[in-house]
Amino acid sequence: MSHVSSASYPLSKPLATLIQAGVVYSPPEPQQQQQQQSLSSYPPHREQEQEQEEAHAETNTVLPCPRPLYLQVESQTDALQHFVRNCFVAIDNLLFATPWAQRQRSSFQHRQLIRVATDEDACTLTITDLGIGMTRSDLINSLGIGSRLSLHAVQAARDIDAVWSTGGSGTSRGDEKAGKEKEALDHWNHQEGEENDDAVDDDDDDVDYNNHGQDERDPSNGNDSDGQESTCSSSSSSSSSSSSTQSSSTSSSWEDFRKGQSNLDKNKNKEKKQRCRQGIQVPCQAKDIGSFFAAFCAIGTRIEIGTKSKFDDYYIFRLPADSCKSDYSYFSITRPMEEGVKPSVENGFDSLTDVRGESGTRVTITLNQSAVEAGFLRQEQVLKPLFEKFLEASPYSVVLEKCCTEQQKREIIQATQLELEDTLGQEQLEEDENEEEESNHDEVQGMQKDKDMAQEFHNHTSVKERAKFIPLRLSMGERKMLRLVEAAMACCDYTTEIDKPFKSTTRRMHTQMKHITAVLRGMVTACDYTAGQKLLTEEYYSDFEQFFRQVFEIARRHKIMNPEKMRTEYGKLIYLLQDAVSPSILPHLSFSCKGDVKTVYKFLETRGGLSLLEDPLIEIATREVLAEKKTRAQISHEIRRKERAVAHLKQHYQNRLLSSEDIHLCLYSICDNDSFLNSNRVPIDKIINYLHQFFSPDKIEDGYSLSIVDGQDGSRLSHSHERQFYFALQSLTLWRDIIDDMFRLWAMAEDDLLSESVSYALQDTGQGFQRVQQSPLTYRAMQKILSRVQAKVSNWIGSNVIHLGDHNVPNALTFIDKYTQVPRILAPIVNCLENLERICEEDDGVSKLIENGFGGVEQLKKDILYDFFKSAFDGSGADNFYDAGSCIDGRLTSAWNWCSQLQDKPFFCIFKLTGFTGFDGEFV
């Protein structure tokens, strides 16, 4: 069965245009360049120029525009040095991340060797290092998005696109102009103003919001609509004149109109001809497009990167995506092996320049003709002296494939396996040497470990740290504004109208502006009808910037505090704001709707009250009082204790800027967060307790083995009983830590979604059109959570790949919304198990049913949990093999798949008897 996974992604548009021009365009020889310059500076004489202008004025055609491209690239030596410098950085990062003792071992030294090979038949140059490597996200964020382009590069890309869109020359528009003249004359002779108004309205519908101000249907001439508008106004004025003078006035005015249009065409032709003489400078240097792509444009036509990071799988990056085409608008990322499989000699990675082991990067460049002529395929004569020069001040060394013996090649290829064996042997030796000492100090070390973990947990979950992401409670006035936003989002169909295919980007931008401004006008009108009517006519939306930021911030703050609410409305709202702050829409609105969410930490910081968060009593003042089978006296005692702590904090920390009511608001905002954590963590904690209560990793009861086999009962994983036990335990622990950090993750997700630097791409992911967007802040936050969980457990089972920004999890909103559903999955299960005794006591018939049909209450509990732990963590649930499995996202997908099959389980009737109505897990 094949495990190859591949996907194509669009390259940044300006960058793709420059690469297309830089790679495909071949600089002419000096004689050809002089000839081209002489040809482009036409006409050679003023008399011929005037004749051509008159001829083109009569035929209403546009002069051709053969604008030459002048390529500015790095030298070939500097380009090669850029690739070598990337190897230095990768090896340096690996050394910094490796313990000193491991770096000193002889088996590690091969990682400081750069490998070089060439293929004369394919004209390729391969450079490999076994440095730190790159993850899939690094490939997308570093290479797919690219470096920040200079302003000169962005402007050049626009000029190139403009030339390419017209085929490099103007096109004849005589027929089109004749048609427009006839249409204008018809408007002139008719006296029906309604038709003129309709024509103007039709032109307005296709307004281009890309700073050109031209009609999309005629981008080559932005003044035609103005000519029609003047025609319409003249028509309305002529309709009021008498019939006796209408004919003469119409004839005279029409001649003036034709003369004006002829002069306008001549001026435009002169401007276009002046631009033709200038040519376009194509900046493809490191200062303009970044060192990597600058080096690629200088010496290559295609590039392939095979890379492996310690924390991710082996991936292959290709530009262009299709090896048979020269379209640099898309790049592809392929995973050629199954998840978790490392590249090795056994897997076919047996050449000198292949990546093997934990990490490394291989860069293969298909050289252009100039690089081949420069000798970049000759290792002994050209490459070896160059690399020796590059490495003369470096601690690293280089080996060229054709400059070493077969024995040396075999030693280099086998060095990775020797390093692995040496590392395992050293670890075993250290374990044997310290076994006796560890056995004598088990208790002390265990206590210290518990203390360190408690300190880490305290630092991570301290009130002061959590307060940075805890939203402030809404006031009564803010709740009124919240209802306004909810109503506005409920009655609009923003995502339905925007997230669908459009014939052009301009039409989509026009639709975006139309719906965004409609929502803004509606909210202003709901608050102040007069201001709304004024806004409808004048459209000065920036005058209400503070109002819009405030109402949208209130809705966002409410959603973070209550993730289970506003699911549909919030999806529309965040996508509307995402478009409103995008580079294509923001200039036309003239303001940003995005504002910072008010948090407890920021509120206290501006009022000099941060010391409140460090008081020990704040834990008591913000702790939720839970019943948990406590007596009435115990509950009353906890309530009085909490009230005394609140009174003490309000009296002790109030000042001129921070009133007692403000302190009260902050304390109960923190208490809301504590309540959220309790209600969402409790089901996870109870399921973990059930796992330990009914199952053991070391003991397998007859008929209750948790082992699963790939291909049986829909499973896509193969685990023994012990591995499945720990796999389920680790997944539940990860979900618990994600819930703990939910408010932080939500803040990171909103920052990613509303980022002005990272845009999204509307793609069909197989589940409809989705906004696919990279989310670096959310990804890093999830990586920290995952590392913290991995440190808690003894041995991590399964993949640690986090899907974010691909067809599985398109963006941060989909990601964060999925994990808010964890309590919705587990709470009905816990509720069913806890109510079994109750329904048996209340009804003898139910008691007999459970006793005769399921073997009793305890047996029924075990059957339900056995089915859940075995089938809800088996890697199933996706549409195909590659989208499921043991990855971080796949674990939750498997649990949802179990929920969808609950109605077919034999114990589904018991769920219904305990009050089960559904999981309510419909995603946004």
Secondary structure, DSSP 8 states (H G I E B T S, - for coil): ----EEEEEE--HHHHHHHHHHHH-----HHHHHHHHHHHS--SSHHHHHHHHHHHHHHT--------EEEEE--HHHHHHHHHHHHHHHHHHHHHHS-HHHHTSGGGGGGGEEEEEEETTTTEEEEEE-SS---HHHIIIIIIS-S---HHHHHHHHHHHHHHHTTTS----HHHHHHHHHHHHHHHH---HHHHHHHHHHHHHTB-TTTT--BTT-TT-TTHHHHHHHHHHHHHHHHTS-HHHHHHHHHHHHHHHHHHHHHHHHHHHHHHHHHHHH-EEEEESHHHH-HHHHHHHHHEEEEEEEEE-TTS-EEEEEESSSTTS--TTEEEEEE-S-TT----GGGT--STT---SS-EEEEEEEE-HHHHHTTTT-IIIIIHHHHHHHTTTSS-EEEEGGGS-HHHHHHHHHHHHHHHHHHHHHHHHHHHHHHHHHHHTHHHHHHHHHHHHHHHHHHHH-HHHHHTS-B----HHHHHHHHHHHHHHHS--HHHHHSS--SSHHHHHHHHHHHHHHHHHHHHHHH-HHHHHHHHHH--GGGGHHHHHHHHHHHHHHHHH-TTS-HHHHHHHHHHHHHHTSTTTHHHHTS-------BHHHHHHHTT-GGGGG-THHHHHT-----TT--HHHHHHHHHHHHHHHHHHHHHH--SSS-HHHHHHHHHHHHHHHHHHHHHHHHHHHHHHHHHHH--SS---TT----B-TTSTT----B-HHHHHHHHHHHHHHHHHHHHTHHHHHHHHHHHHT-SSS--EEEE-SSSEEEE---HHHHHHHHHHHHHHHHHSSS--S------SSSSS-SHHHHHHHHTTHHHHHHHHHHHHHTHHHHHHH-HHHHHHHHHHHSSHHHHHHHHHHHHHHHTTSS--SSSSTT-SSSHHHHHHHHHHHHHTGGGSTTHHHHHHTT---------
